[in-house]
Amino acid sequence: MKKLSKIFLIFLFFFIVIFNFANIRSILRENLPHTVKVKIKEVFFGKQYLDEIDYYKKLGYNVKIFPETQFEKLKSKKILLDRLDVLQKTHYGHVIGLEQNVKKFFIENFSSDLVIISAKGKIFLLKENELGKGKIILSNLEKFKLKNVLDIARVKDELYLSIVFPDQAENNCSKIKILRSKFNKENLIFSNFFQINECTEGTNALGGRMVKYNFNNKEGILFTTAASGTERDLAQDDNSMFGKILFLSLDSEKKIIFSKGHRNPQGLLVYKDNILSTEHGAYGGDEINKILFRKNYGHPISSYGDTYSFDKILQERSNFKFKKNHDEFNFVEPIFSFVPSIGISEMIKVPEEFSKYWQNNFLVTSLNGRTVYRVEFDNKFSKLKYIEPIRIGERIRDIKYLPNSNSIVLALEETGSLLFFKTKN
C-alpha cells in the first residue's frame, strides 16, 4: 500500500511539472485536505526538514523579507558578473573540511565608476549608469605572482591592493604586501608600498582590510593583519606584524602598530573620530570593536567564542579554551559579540540622505550568515542599541555606498553578483 502511495505521489509530481504548474498548484492548495498536503510534503522533503522550516517561520514571525525591511521598503537590482575566479574553499571551509565554491571579489568606487577585483587579480570597470557594460582594466599584477587578493581601497586618486604571494625562497611560505597605482581606466601599473616579511602557511593569509586615516597630521592608511592559524600567539607579540591593526603613512615614513590582539579583522571603518572593526572569532564570538590607539583586544586569550573542536571539550566536560572576559585581563571588551558567529565581514555608515528611517545607522555584512545587519550604536560607540537582520541569502564579501545613485551595493560571492538597492521613494 505504501509503495502504491509513493508511486501515485511521484506520478502526481511529474503531472504537475509537465502541465500548468501555477494553476494546478493553486487548485491543489485550495482543495486538498490539510493532512494530504502535509503527507505530500513529508514524502518529498522529509519530516525533519519541514519541522525546521516551521520552527524558523515561527521564530522570525515579524522579520521582513528583503527588499522589505522593518521601517523601509527597498527596490533592488542584481547584476551577474562573468569571468570571476572560482575558489574551491573558503577559510571556514578549509577549517571544517567543506568545499564551498565561491567567487570572491571586492568593490571600490571612483566617481561614477565601480572598480571590481577578483580573488586572483582580474580588474573590471563598470559605469553606474551602464551596469551591463563592464570592461577589463589591464594591469601589471602578473609580475607579483599573487595567490589571493585581500582588499582594495581608494585613497585620493590612487588604488591600493593588499595581496598574498608565495615566497620563492621558502617552502609553504606566503607573505602579505600592499601595492598601489595611480588610477586610470586603461592600464594600472602597481608598485610596492608595504610588505610583511613574516611567513604564513600556504596561501591562506587573512585580514588585509584597508581604510584611509589621518594620524597625528600624517595621511595614511589603517591595515589589518590576522593571527588565526599557526601564527595566533604572535597577536600578543610586539615584534610581529600578525594580529595587528597597523598605521602606514602614505609617504612610507611611519609604520606603527596601532592596536594588537586581533584574530581576523574582516571589516574596517573610520567614522568621524571613531575607528570600528569587525572581526572573526573562532567557534562563535564574531566581534564589533572600537579601535583605540595602543590597546589590546585579547586574542588568543579572551573571546566569547571558543575553539572549533569544542565538541571534544564538551564531551570531556573540560574548561573553555578562551577566557570569557576581556576587561579582567586588561583587554578591550568588544562593543558586541555575535554568538553564534555570523562570518562577519565589511561594514559601512549609512549616509543620512539614503533614508529618513535609517538615520544614524550602520550596515554590517556577513559571509556564512548571508545577512545584512542594520545596527545603531550609542553616542560613545560602547554598545549597540538594536540589530535588525536583513536576510540576503548569499555570502556577502563587500559593501559600498554609491553617492551618485544614492544606492548601496553588495558583493555576493556565491553567484558572483552585484546587488544594488535603494529606497523605493
N, C-alpha and C positions, 0 to 999 in steps of 0.2 A: 504493500500500500504506500509506504514511504517513498519507494522507488518511483511509482507512478506519479506521485505528487511532485517529485522533483522534475520528472520529465515534462509534466504539464507546465510547471513554472518556467523551465528553460524554453519550451515552445512559446509560451506567452511572452517571454522576454524578446525573442527574435521577431515575433509578430509585431511587437511594439516598435522595434528598431526599424523594421522594413517599411511599415506604414506610417501614417501621420503621427509622429511621436507626441507632439504637444497636445493635440486634440484627444488622442486616446488616453494619455496620462491624466488629462483633466477629467475625462469621463470616469476612469477607474477611481480616481481620488474621491469623486463625488458619490459613487455608487457602491464601491466595495465595502463590506463591513470592516470595522476597525481591526478586528482580530485577524482577518485575512491579510490586510495591509501590513500588519506587524510581522506576520509569518513570512511574507514575501521578502521583507527587508532582512529578516534574520537569515533566510536561506542565502541571499546574495552577499550580505555584509558581515554576518556573524553577530551574535548577541552582545559580546563584549564590546565590539566597536560601536554598536548602537547605544549601549549604556554609557559609553564615554561621551558620545555626541550629546546625549540627553543631559549628562552632568554639566558639560561646558555651556550648553544653551541656558541652563538654569543659573549657572554661576555668573554668566555675563548678561543677565536679564536686561540691564539698562545700558549696555555698551552698544554704540552705533557702529555700523559697518561702513568703512571708507567707500566713497568720499564724504559721507556724512560723519559729523563729529558731534560731541556733546553740545557745543554752542555755535557751530559754524557749519555751513554747507559749502562743500568744495566742488570744483569741477577738475577733472584730471585728463591727462593725455599720456599714453605710453608709446615710446619710440624704441623699436628693437634695433640694436646696433649689430652690424655684422663685422666679421674679421677680428673679433676679440679672441684672446688666448684662452684656452680651457685648461684649468688646473684640476688634476685628479684628486688632490687632497687639500683641505683647509688645515690650519694649525690644529683646530679642535678635532677634525677628522683624523689627523696624524696621531694625536694623543690617545684617542679611543679606538683607533684601528678601523675607521669607517671611510669609505670612499665617498666624496662629495664633489661631483663635477661642477665647478663654478667658473664664472667669467669675471674674475676680479679686475676692477678698474677704478680710477679716481677721476674727479672732475674739478675744474677750475674755470673761472670766468674772467675774460678780458673784454670790458665794454659790452658789445653785443655779441661777442663770440664765446663759445663754450669749448674749452680745451679738454680733451679726454685722453688719458694714457692707460694702456692695458698693463697687465702684470709683467709682461715681457718687453715693454718699452715701445709699443706701437702708439703713435701720437695722431689724434684725429682732431679736426676742427669742424664745429657745427655753428651755423648762424642761428640765433634765436628765432628769427623770422623765416628761416628756411630749414626747419628741423629735419626734413627728409634728405637734404643735400649736404652730406658730410664729405670731407676730403682728408687725405693723409698728409701730414706735415713731415717732410724729410728731416732727418737728424743724423748726428754722428754717434749715436748711442752704441752702435755695434762695437766700437773700439773699447768700450768699458766692460764688455763681456758680462753684462748684468744678468742675474738669475731671477731677480724679483724686484718689483717696484713697491716701495713702502708708502709714498705720498708724493703729492705735487702741490706746490704753493706759489702764489703770485706775490712778489714784493716789488712795488713800484712797476717798472717796465721789464722786470726780469722774471724768469721762470726757474724755480728751484725744484730739484728732484732728489728724493732720498732713495737709494738703491742698495741691494745686496749683490756682492760679486765674489767669486771664488778666488782665494789666494793660491796662485800657481805654485808657490814655493812650499806650501804645506798641504798635506792630505786632510780631507774632511774639514777644511777651514774656510769659512766665509767671513767677509768683513763688510762694514757699512760705510758708505760715503754719501756726501751731498754734492750734487752737480748743479751748475747754474748756467743760464744762457739768456742773452737778450732776446726778448720775444719778437718773433716775426711770423708771418703766416706761410712761409715757404720752406725755410730750412733753419733748424735750430742747431747751433754749434755750442755744445756743452763743454765746460771746463771744470776741473776740480775746485771745490770750495772748502770741503772739510772731510776728514776721514778718521774713523776709529781703527786703530791698529791692533785691536784685540780680536781674537778668533771667536766665532760662534760655530757650533757644529752644523755641518751640512749647509743648506741654503735657507734654513728656517728661522732666520733672524726676524725679530718682531719690533714693535714700536715704529719709529720713523716719522711720526706726525710733526708738522712744522707750521708755525704761525709767526707773522712779523710782530716785533716787540721792541719798544724803546726802553733801554735800561741805563739809568744814570747818564742820560743825554747821549747815549750811543744807540744808533739804529742797528737792529739786528734781527735775529730770529730765535725763537724757542724751539728746541728739538728734543723729541722723546726717544729714549732707548729702553729696551726691555731686559729683564733678567728672569725669564720664566723657565729656562731649561737648566743645563749643567752650570750655567753662569749665575744661578739665582743668588748665591751667597755674596756675589760681587755688588749687589744692590746696596749693601751697607759699607762697601769699601771705597773710601775717598780716592784711592789710587786707580780706580777703574771707572770707565765711562758707562758701564752697563747698569741698568736700573735707575737711570737718572733723567732729569729734565735739564738740558744744557742751554746756556745762552751763548750765542755765537754772533759777534758783531759783523756787520756787512764788510767792514774793511779788514776783517780777519785778525784784528789786534787783540780782541778779547775772546777767550774760550773758557767759560767758567761753569762749574756745577751749580745750578740754580736750586735744585732740590734732589733728594735721593730717597731710596726705599720704595721704588716703583717696580711692579711686576710686568705689566704690559700696557702702557697708556696707548689707547687707540683713538682718542679724540682730544683736541686741544683748542681752546677758545680764549681770546682776550676780549673782555667787555669792560669798558671804562678802566677802572684801576684793578680789576679782578682778573685773575687767571684761573680758568676752570679746565680740569682734565677729566676724561672718562677712562677707566682702567679695568682691564680684565682681571678678575680674581681667578682662583683655581676652580675647585668644585663648589660653585656658589660664590657669592661675595663680590660681584662686579661693583665698582665704586664710581661715584662722582666726587671729585676732590677739589677743594680750593687750594691753589698752589701758592705757597708763601716762600720767600727767599730763605735759603739755607735750612729749610725744615725737612724732617724725616717722616716718611709716610708708612714705614713699618714692615715692608716686605723684606725678607721672608719670615718675619717673626709674628706679626699680628695680621689677622684677616678674619672677616666674618664668614668667609668660605673656608674650605679645607682641601685636603689632598684628593686627587682623582680616585685614589684607591680607598676611599672612605668605607666602602663595603667591607673591606678587610678589618678596618678599625672597629666598625660596628659589630662585626661577627665576634671579634676578640674582646669587645667591651673595653677597649683601651682608650686613652685620652686623645683629645683633639691634637692635631699636629701644630696648628697655629693658635696663638693666644687670641682670646675673644674680647680683646680690649686694646685700644691704641694709647689712650691718654695715660694709663698706668705705667706705660713703658716709655713715656716721653715722645710718643709718636703723635702725628696729627690725625684726629678722627676724621673719617670721610663725612662729607655732607650727607650722603645717603649710600646705603649698600643694597643691591638687588639680591635677595635670597628667595628663590633660586636665581642664579645668574641668567642674564639675557643675551650674552655675547655682545656687550655694549660696544658701540663704535662712535662715529663723529657726532658733534652737536653744533647747533647754531643758535644765535639770538634771533627771535622773530622781530623784524622791524615793525615799528608802530603803525606804519601805513598798510601793512599786509591785511590786518583785520582789526576792527574796533573791539572784537570779542576775545582777541588773543593778546591783549596788552600785557607787557612785562613778562612775556612767555619765552621759553626756550624749547627747542625740539631736540630730543636725544634719540638717536637711532640705534638699531641693534641688528646683529647678524642672526644667530640662532633664534632669537626672539621674534624676528621677522615683523617687527612692530616699531612705530614711531611713538615716543612718549612725550606728550605735551606737559611741561612742568613749569612751576613758578617757584622762585627762591624767595626767602625773606630778604629784608634790606641789607643784612650783613653777609649774605650768602653763607649762612651757617646751617640752614635746613631747607627742606622742600615744604611748600605749603600744600601741594597736591600733585597728583600724577594722573593724566588721562592717557590710557593706551589707545593708539590708533592703529589697528591691525592692517598691515600691508600684504603679508603673505609671502614675502621673499626676503632673503638676506639683503640687508642694506649696508653697503660699504661706505658711502659718502653722501653728503648733503650740502647744498649751496642755495643761497638766496640770489635771485636774478632781479636786480632793481629795474631794468628796462621794461620787463613784463610784469613786475610785481608778483612774481611766482617763485615757487620753491621746487627744486629738482633733486631727485633721489637717484643714486646709482644702485640698481638692482642686479645682483651678480648671479642669480640662478638662471634667468633668461638672458642676461646681458642686455638690460633695457634701461632707458631713462624714463623716470616717471615724473611728469610735471604736474603741479597742482596749484590752484589759486582759488580765491573766494568766488562764489557764483555771481555776486552783485558787485 
